[in-house]
């Protein structure tokens, strides 16, 4: 856990929904919380250096960009080999997440998890075949769990089918912005002007375009990616085996918990996979117990044991 003072936490709270889309966003944030522009810049720089903020920039919605095939690929790798093969898998540019997680026998024999996104299942399967061929992973039992339904929390409404998520067309300038700003955003007194100069745009053009991408649903937000664990919080992946005829009821109960950050239906007997993000790690067990009591189903917790790679970027 990284030590933060009260102003650090106030700053992170102020940008939880995104950076202000104005020419001097750090000055505007400072005005709201009683800091100078330079103090906000210095604090963001320190929060990035210490890993509390992974990066600043845009956060994309991959379905809306045409990446509609989302596969969680898992292997049963001998424990003495998992770190080596995890690092080798993470080196592939099409792997967006790579973790070691516990087996949950007898239901779940797998301990190495990767996420791969593509524009269709055939493309993802080709990438998986390449990964198996170019590493030793092809020698070990594996499973591919494609998402078949995606849930989003929107006020009091829950549940959106992944198949119903429209792909949003982008013009060349929009694509340039999405590709150019996924890796980060300047920390300076005029960051939009600095970023626009690199993209061949004016400051006003970039601000207007980013606002449009947010309004159209291409971006979930424009701001910091925060590492909850560095703040003393907890994040865990968990799974349920839900009878198909009871899926909607269970999904509504699970999604009603504010700690549930993501929830996907996947092709497997363990067919509902969700992420809990909590302010205090002790809360994880409480939420899991609540979900089990409400649904009558056993929750399979899959905590992160080792992280090999986390960086979701797509090229459009």
LINQUI-V418902 format. One line per field, one symbol per residue. ss: DSSP state (A for helix, B for strand, O for the rest). psi: psi as a letter, one per 20 degrees, with the letter a starting at -180 (. if undefined). burial: 1 if it has 24 or more other C-alpha atoms within 12 Angstrom, else 0. A space follows every 50 residues. Layout:
# LINQUI-V418902
ss: ???
psi: ???
burial: ???
This chain:
# LINQUI-V418902
ss: OOOOOAAAAAAAAAOOOOOOOOOOAAAAAAAAAOOOAAAAAAAAAAAAAO OOBBBBBBBBOOOOOOOOBBBBBBBOOOOOOAAAAAAAAAOOOOBBBBBB BOOBOOOBOOOBBBBBBBOOAAAAAAAAAAAAAAOOAAAOOBBBBBBBBB BBBBOOBBBBOAAAOOOOOOOAAAAAAAAAAOOOOOOOOOAAAAAAAAAO OOAAAAAAAAAAAAAOOOBBBBBBBBOAAAAOOBBBBBBBOOOAAAAAAA AAAAAOOOOBBBBBBBOOOOOBBBBBBBOOOAAAAAAAAAAAAAAOOOOB BBOBBBBBBBOOOOOO
psi: pppqrhhghhghhhjhirqpmrhmhhhgghhhjkqrghggghgggghghi jgogrqaqoqohgijimioopopqqnpphiihgghghhghipiiphqoqp rqqmqihojqippqppqrirhggghghgggghgiajhiiqqrqonqpipp pqpncjpqopphhiopppqqrhgggggghhjhirqqnrhmhhgghhhhik rrghggggggghhghijhphrobqopohhijjaqpqqqqqopphijghgg gggghipiiohqpqpqnrgnippqppoqhphhhghggghggghhhjqppo pmqphpphponoqqp.
burial: 00000001101101100111111111111100000010111011101100 11111111111111111111111111100001111111110101111111 11100001011111111110000110110011000110000111111111 11000001110100100100001111111111111111111111110000 00101110111011001111111111111110011111111100001001 11111111111111110101111111110010011011001100101011 1111001111111111
